[in-house]
Amino acid sequence: MTEVALIVSALFVGIIIGMTGIGGGSLMTPLLILVFKISPPVAVATDLFFAGVTKLVGTVEYTRKKLVDWKISSFMWLGSIPASLATVAIIPENGEFVVTIQKVLSFALLLTGTVIFLRPKISRWVHNRKNILKYRSILLVLFGALLGVLVTLSSVGAGALGLAVLAVLFPERRMTELVGVDLAHTVILSFVAGLGHLAVDHVNFQLLGLLLIGSLPGVWLGSRLNWRLNERWIAAVLLLVGGWLAYATCLR
């Protein structure tokens, strides 16, 4: 019964990913921890591979359509990959940092939800200070480093938060181009962070298989639906789940 519930949940998350590009870590990881009671390190590690595989398909398609600006992705990797490797290096093999992971996860969810919700205001603030855009390369590296830490410890942020920040920094780009950049960056970062967790035996491949059985057809279906979710609804869900997880952490 639990296996069926996992597949159905992954199908639902896959549909959300297909419709919005958001949900790989933001929805799946909290669901695994809060509903299915999966250990936070295992949930995060398994979800990193889950996100990497599901978004690899999208990256190939966007690359085929020449919608990936590898220069932008490269600047983000300059920050995210070293930060991820440094974070992986401090992951203890005894798993004593469960509470730390839950705290980082709740913070990442709350931060992502807030940035998505306030994106129009943040965009206006940045555009009124156009000199900030002169330093986009540096900002990309710094933001990449932040994502490297957040994603390695929580699997959250590379998709939803990454796309929101890219939209602020590159208002002149089409959203399809920014999605391509975000997908390319997310895939590499997810696999790097996932391999780090694999080294300390946090990945559950049986769980990963069940998630992919549900998510892959879900992504296909979601990408073909005409209905599109308002991103403010997504932000509200992330804030709610982040608050719920923060409360649950405080009760430990």
Phi, psi and omega per residue, in radians:
M1 nan -0.715 3.124
T2 -1.109 -0.654 3.139
E3 -1.118 -0.726 3.115
V4 -1.115 -0.747 3.137
A5 -1.087 -0.672 3.111
L6 -1.132 -0.759 -3.140
I7 -1.129 -0.755 3.132
V8 -1.125 -0.715 3.117
S9 -1.113 -0.744 3.121
A10 -1.143 -0.619 3.079
L11 -1.077 -0.801 3.122
F12 -1.057 -0.835 3.133
V13 -1.112 -0.679 3.109
G14 -1.050 -0.706 3.108
I15 -1.098 -0.738 3.110
I16 -1.089 -0.752 3.114
I17 -1.063 -0.758 -3.125
G18 -1.112 -0.604 -3.110
M19 -1.423 -0.574 -2.984
T20 -2.174 -0.337 -3.020
G21 1.437 0.003 -3.084
I22 -1.997 2.543 2.986
G23 2.293 -0.306 -3.111
G24 -0.915 -0.986 3.107
G25 -1.717 -0.638 -3.036
S26 -1.065 -0.592 -3.124
L27 -1.867 -0.719 -3.018
M28 -1.203 -0.795 -3.093
T29 -1.097 -0.864 3.076
P30 -1.045 -0.637 3.125
L31 -1.084 -0.768 3.134
L32 -1.103 -0.689 -3.079
I33 -1.350 -0.861 -2.998
L34 -1.424 -0.628 -3.070
V35 -1.677 -0.818 -3.067
F36 -1.671 -0.006 3.045
K37 1.003 0.614 3.058
I38 -1.339 2.469 3.102
S39 -0.977 2.308 -3.108
P40 -0.889 -0.797 3.112
P41 -1.063 -0.693 3.131
V42 -1.207 -0.716 3.131
A43 -1.077 -0.803 -3.129
V44 -1.140 -0.849 -3.090
A45 -1.095 -0.787 -3.128
T46 -1.162 -0.681 -3.132
D47 -1.180 -0.501 3.093
L48 -1.078 -0.771 3.084
F49 -1.226 -0.633 3.080
F50 -1.023 -0.821 3.125
A51 -1.165 -0.705 -3.118
G52 -1.083 -0.795 -3.110
V53 -1.195 -0.815 -3.084
T54 -1.128 -0.632 -3.087
K55 -1.535 -0.227 3.069
L56 -1.097 -0.705 3.120
V57 -1.046 -0.780 3.124
G58 -1.123 -0.671 -3.136
T59 -1.119 -0.732 3.113
V60 -1.064 -0.745 -3.116
E61 -1.166 -0.751 3.131
Y62 -1.186 -0.598 3.083
T63 -1.158 -0.723 3.116
R64 -1.047 -0.616 -3.138
K65 -1.523 0.074 3.132
K66 1.025 0.794 -3.123
L67 -1.948 0.214 3.131
V68 -1.907 2.098 3.050
D69 -1.593 1.719 -3.040
W70 -1.172 -0.389 3.123
K71 -1.153 -0.766 3.118
I72 -1.135 -0.802 3.123
S73 -1.038 -0.656 -3.114
S74 -1.126 -0.720 3.095
F75 -1.079 -0.678 3.117
M76 -1.168 -0.707 3.112
W77 -1.104 -0.562 3.110
L78 -0.999 -0.537 3.102
G79 -1.646 -0.750 -2.975
S80 -1.297 -0.716 -3.080
I81 -1.155 -0.886 3.084
P82 -1.047 -0.681 -3.136
A83 -1.143 -0.691 3.117
S84 -1.144 -0.786 3.138
L85 -1.100 -0.686 3.117
A86 -1.153 -0.678 3.126
T87 -1.184 -0.743 3.111
V88 -1.034 -0.636 -3.093
A89 -1.101 -0.404 -3.103
I90 -1.779 0.061 3.108
I91 -1.256 2.078 -3.131
P92 -1.327 2.474 -3.119
E93 -1.238 -0.348 -3.089
N94 -1.473 -0.035 3.052
G95 1.187 0.428 -3.103
E96 -1.339 -0.008 -3.077
F97 -1.806 0.550 -3.135
V98 -1.011 -0.830 -3.121
V99 -1.122 -0.656 3.106
T100 -1.056 -0.764 3.122
I101 -1.073 -0.758 -3.136
Q102 -1.124 -0.651 3.113
K103 -1.158 -0.783 3.128
V104 -1.133 -0.690 3.130
L105 -1.092 -0.815 3.123
S106 -1.116 -0.692 3.096
F107 -1.094 -0.767 -3.125
A108 -1.105 -0.705 3.116
L109 -1.145 -0.792 -3.141
L110 -1.141 -0.720 3.118
L111 -1.129 -0.790 -3.129
T112 -1.097 -0.812 3.121
G113 -1.063 -0.718 -3.136
T114 -1.146 -0.779 -3.121
V115 -1.125 -0.740 3.117
I116 -1.105 -0.773 -3.097
F117 -1.132 -0.662 -3.078
L118 -1.727 0.151 -3.051
R119 -0.939 -0.766 3.118
P120 -1.023 -0.722 3.133
K121 -1.210 -0.704 3.112
I122 -1.113 -0.726 3.131
S123 -1.059 -0.794 3.130
R124 -1.085 -0.702 -3.126
W125 -1.113 -0.770 3.127
V126 -1.147 -0.751 -3.086
H127 -1.185 -0.462 3.073
N128 -1.356 -0.164 3.089
R129 -2.212 1.164 -2.993
K130 -1.061 -0.308 3.111
N131 -1.136 -0.387 3.104
I132 -1.106 -0.629 -3.092
L133 -1.184 -0.277 3.084
K134 -1.172 -0.383 -3.073
Y135 -1.875 0.519 -3.082
R136 -1.055 -0.660 -3.129
S137 -1.071 -0.786 3.124
I138 -1.141 -0.737 3.138
L139 -1.107 -0.631 3.106
L140 -1.114 -0.731 3.123
V141 -1.132 -0.797 -3.135
L142 -1.132 -0.761 3.117
F143 -1.150 -0.654 3.075
G144 -1.041 -0.709 3.122
A145 -1.102 -0.720 3.091
L146 -1.072 -0.782 3.119
L147 -1.107 -0.652 3.133
G148 -1.001 -0.738 3.127
V149 -1.255 -0.856 -3.084
L150 -1.079 -0.797 -3.083
V151 -1.183 -0.705 -3.135
T152 -1.117 -0.635 -3.092
L153 -1.619 -0.298 -3.053
S154 -2.373 -0.269 -3.025
S155 1.139 0.166 -3.102
V156 -1.906 2.479 2.965
G157 2.096 -0.594 -3.046
A158 -1.075 -0.639 -3.121
G159 -1.508 -1.190 -3.034
A160 -1.142 -0.913 -3.114
L161 -1.189 -0.704 3.133
G162 -1.051 -0.793 -3.123
L163 -1.161 -0.672 3.132
A164 -1.098 -0.773 -3.126
V165 -1.215 -0.697 3.100
L166 -1.054 -0.682 3.130
A167 -1.140 -0.556 3.102
V168 -1.281 -0.744 -3.068
L169 -1.371 -0.422 -3.093
F170 -2.238 1.151 -3.108
P171 -1.130 -0.369 -3.108
E172 -1.422 -0.178 -3.101
R173 -1.556 2.586 3.034
R174 -1.194 2.590 -3.128
M175 -1.075 -0.589 3.126
T176 -1.089 -0.628 3.105
E177 -1.178 -0.731 -3.128
L178 -1.177 -0.650 3.076
V179 -1.083 -0.714 3.105
G180 -1.070 -0.773 3.103
V181 -1.083 -0.799 -3.103
D182 -1.120 -0.733 3.114
L183 -1.088 -0.829 -3.124
A184 -1.048 -0.765 3.132
H185 -1.141 -0.755 -3.077
T186 -1.109 -0.735 -3.089
V187 -1.046 -0.886 -3.116
I188 -1.125 -0.795 -3.128
L189 -1.090 -0.736 -3.122
S190 -1.074 -0.755 -3.127
F191 -1.231 -0.664 3.090
V192 -1.077 -0.863 3.135
A193 -1.138 -0.695 3.136
G194 -1.097 -0.703 3.108
L195 -1.130 -0.595 3.075
G196 -1.107 -0.742 3.095
H197 -1.207 -0.597 3.123
L198 -1.069 -0.610 -3.124
A199 -1.105 -0.457 3.109
V200 -1.894 0.363 2.969
D201 1.080 0.782 3.112
H202 -1.710 -0.205 -3.020
V203 -1.529 2.256 3.078
N204 -1.826 1.796 -3.034
F205 -1.280 -0.459 3.055
Q206 -1.163 -0.778 3.082
L207 -1.080 -0.747 3.121
L208 -1.022 -0.752 3.139
G209 -1.069 -0.762 3.128
L210 -1.100 -0.719 -3.141
L211 -1.124 -0.718 -3.128
L212 -1.206 -0.601 3.102
I213 -1.019 -0.683 -3.141
G214 -1.475 -0.687 -2.972
S215 -1.322 -0.669 -3.058
L216 -1.074 -0.843 3.037
P217 -1.156 -0.516 3.112
G218 -1.139 -0.751 3.097
V219 -1.088 -0.746 3.128
W220 -1.057 -0.784 -3.122
L221 -1.181 -0.798 -3.113
G222 -1.082 -0.619 -3.121
S223 -1.234 -0.265 -3.106
R224 -1.852 -0.030 3.086
L225 -1.389 2.465 3.130
N226 -1.343 -0.442 -3.096
W227 -1.292 2.360 3.119
R228 -2.149 2.284 3.120
L229 -1.283 2.403 3.022
N230 -1.156 2.285 -3.067
E231 -1.124 -0.368 3.097
R232 -1.205 -0.542 3.050
W233 -1.162 -0.710 3.080
I234 -1.075 -0.776 3.135
A235 -1.051 -0.732 -3.139
A236 -1.095 -0.717 3.116
V237 -1.108 -0.762 -3.141
L238 -1.107 -0.716 3.113
L239 -1.134 -0.713 3.132
L240 -1.129 -0.838 -3.132
V241 -1.152 -0.699 3.102
G242 -1.068 -0.738 3.104
G243 -1.148 -0.710 3.114
W244 -1.077 -0.774 -3.128
L245 -1.187 -0.669 3.107
A246 -1.105 -0.721 3.097
Y247 -1.108 -0.785 3.134
A248 -1.075 -0.650 3.129
T249 -1.149 -0.697 -3.129
C250 -1.145 -0.444 -3.120
L251 -1.428 -0.203 -3.090
R252 -1.175 nan nan
